[in-house]
Amino acid sequence: MSPVTSDRRGVRDAPLDDLLRLNGEDFVRAAYEYLLVRPAAPAELPSWVEALRRGTLTKSGVLAAIRYSPEGRARGVPVPDLARVWVVARLRRVPVLGYFLRWLQQLAMLPRVACRLDAQEAGLADNDARQRQAIEALATALRDERERDAATHAAFAADVLSRHDALFEAIRAVDEAKADRALVQRIEATKADRAALTAVDEQVRSLGVSVQELQRELRQAGLLPPLGATAGSADSWFDAYYRRFEDRFRGSPDEIRERLAFYVPILQAVVDALRHPAIPARIVDLGSGRGELLEVVAQHGLDGYGVDASEAMVEHCRARGLSVIHADVLEHLQTLRGDSLAAVTSIQVIEHLPFRALLRLASEAFRVLRPGGVIILETPNPENLIVGACNFYYDPTHVRPLPPEPMRYLLESVGFERTTIERLHPGTTASDATDAADPVARVYSAIMRVPQDYALIGYKPASAHDSSRT
C-alpha cells in the first residue's frame, strides 16, 4: 500500500503533490484518511471514483469537496493551496466563466503534459530496446544449446552404432567358435567311439558273432540310434533325418539353383539402388537349408549369409564355403540393428512357422531392412490342388498351407508396399495323353497346371532421408 494510506501521521505530513500521485480508489481512500482522519465507507467510494473516471471532477476537486464538506470543515485538516483549488472548482461551475477558466487551465497544463508524454515515450523506447536485447540474448542461448544438444546426440548415436556393430561381430565370432568347438568335440567323441567299437568288435569276434548282426539286433531293441544318426543331442538325429529327407523330396541342388535364379534380378536391382561405399548392401537368407540361394547370389557377386537352426544344414553349408549362422531365425533378426540389410529372403520356410511367429518374422524383417529394401518369402501354393491336398503334407514339419492373398495382407499390415505375388513352377499332369476334345480333361489339366509355389515380394518404403546413408 502507498505511504499515504499506510501511516496516518506520515500522510498528514505529506505534501499535496504526494496525494495527487495516487489514482482511483487508492486516491479516494487516501483523501478520506488525510482529510477526515477515517477510512472511507464502501458506499462512499463508487460516486467519487465514477466522477473521476467520467472527468466531471478532478482530483483537486474531489479533495476540495471532501475538505469543505460539513465533516471536513469539522475536522479542519489544513491543506496548503486547497482553498485556492476549491475556489477554482467553484468558479468552473459558473456557466460562461467556468468554460473559459477550464480552457485556460488546460492550456496552462499543456507544457507539463508534453513533458510527461516525452518522458513516457523515452521510457517506452528504453524498455523496447532492453526487451529486444533480452530476446536476442535468449535466442542466441537457445541456438547454442540446440547445437550442443545436436552434437551430443550425434556423438552418442555414433557410439551406440559402433558398439552395436562390434557386438554383432562378437556374436558371429562366438557362434562360429561354438560350431568349431562342437566339431572338435564330435571328432574326439568319434575317435573314442571308434576305439570302443574296435574293442567291442574284438570281443564279439571272439564269440563268433559278426558286428553287423549284433548292431542289427541292438537297433531293433532300441539300444542303438537309427542308421545315420550322429553323436550329440536328440535333435541331431532329426537333423540328419531331415537332411536326407530334403535330398529325397526337395529336388536336386542343381534344379533348386536353377529355380532360385528367378530372384537374382530383383535382389540385384535392390542392391544397386542401396549401394554405398561405406555401407554393405547385405542379404540374409532365413532358413538357408542346403544353401542353394546363397550359392546363387554369390555367383552374381552379391553379399549374402544364411541363418539356420539345423546343425546338420549349417555344417553342410560351411563345408561348401558358405557363411551360415547356427541360430533361430527370429532370435537372429532381433539381434540386428534397424535399417541394416538390403534384402531378407526365406525360401520354403514360413509354412513351418505358427502364425504368431510368422507375423513377428515379417515385423522384424521390416525393422531391419533399409528403406527401399526387399523381402522375398517363397512357400508352397495351396491353389494347386495336388499341393494343397497332398504334397504339402509330405513334410511332417509343415504347419498349414498359406493362401497367397492373406499372406500379402500380412506383409502390408506391417508396413511393406508394392507387394506382389509371383506364382512359380507350373505343375505337370499326365493329361497330355488324354483326348484334347474332352472338356473334363481340359479342365483337369488346367487345374493341375496351377503353379506349385508362389513368392511374396514386398518393399520397405523409401523415406525422404535414408538414415543409413548418413
KAZIRA-V615885 format. One record per backbone hydrogen bond with DSSP energy under -1.0 kcal/mol. NH is the residue of the N-H (numbers start at 1). CO is the residue of the C=O. Records with the same first field share a line. If there is no record, write none. Layout:
NH->CO, CO
This chain:
5->2
6->2
7->3
11->7
12->8
13->9
19->15
20->16
22->19
27->23
28->24
29->25
30->26
31->27
32->28
33->29
34->30
35->31
36->32
38->32
44->41
49->45
50->46
51->47
52->48
53->49
54->50
55->51
56->51
57->51
62->58
63->59
64->60
65->61
66->62
67->63
68->64
69->66
73->69
74->70
75->71
76->72
82->79
85->81
86->82
87->83
88->84
89->85
90->86
91->87
92->88
93->90
94->91
98->94
100->96
101->97
102->98
103->99
104->100
105->101
106->102
107->103
108->104
109->105
113->109
114->110
115->111
116->112
117->113
118->114
119->115
120->116
121->117
122->118
123->119
124->120
125->121
126->122
127->123
128->124
129->125
130->126
131->127
132->128
133->129
134->130
135->131
136->132
137->133
138->134
139->135
140->136
141->137
142->138
143->139
144->140
145->141
146->142
147->143
148->144
149->145
150->146
151->147
152->148
153->149
154->150
155->151
156->152
157->153
158->154
159->155
160->156
161->157
162->158
163->159
164->160
165->161
166->162
167->163
168->164
169->165
170->166
171->167
172->168
173->169
174->170
175->171
176->172
177->173
178->174
179->175
180->176
181->177
182->178
183->179
184->180
185->181
186->182
187->183
188->184
189->185
190->186
191->187
192->188
193->189
194->190
195->191
196->192
197->193
198->194
199->195
200->196
201->197
202->198
203->199
204->200
205->201
206->202
207->204
208->205
209->204
214->210
215->211
216->212
217->213
218->214
219->215
220->216
221->217
222->219
223->218
229->226
238->234
239->235
240->236
241->237
242->238
243->239
244->240
245->241
246->242
247->243
248->244
249->245
250->246
256->252
257->253
258->254
259->255
260->256
261->257
262->259
263->260
264->261
267->263
268->264
269->265
270->266
271->267
272->268
273->269
274->270
282->280
283->303
284->343
285->305
286->345
287->307
288->307
291->288
295->291
296->292
297->293
298->294
299->295
301->298
302->297
305->283
306->323
307->285
308->325
314->310
315->311
316->312
317->313
318->314
319->315
321->318
322->317
325->306
327->308, 325
332->328
333->329
334->330
335->332
336->333
339->367
340->368
341->368
342->282
343->282
344->374
345->284
346->376
348->378
352->349
353->350
358->354
359->355
360->356
361->357
362->358
363->359
364->360
365->361
366->362
367->363
368->364
369->365
370->341
372->460
373->370
374->342
375->458
376->344
377->456
378->346
379->454
381->452
384->381
388->384
389->385
390->386
391->386
392->387
393->390
394->391
398->395
399->351
407->403
408->404
409->405
410->406
411->407
412->408
413->409
416->411
417->459
420->457
422->455
424->453
433->430
434->431
438->435
442->438
443->439
444->440
445->441
446->442
447->443
448->444
449->445
450->447
452->425
453->424
454->379
455->422
456->377
457->420
458->375
459->417
460->373
469->466
470->467
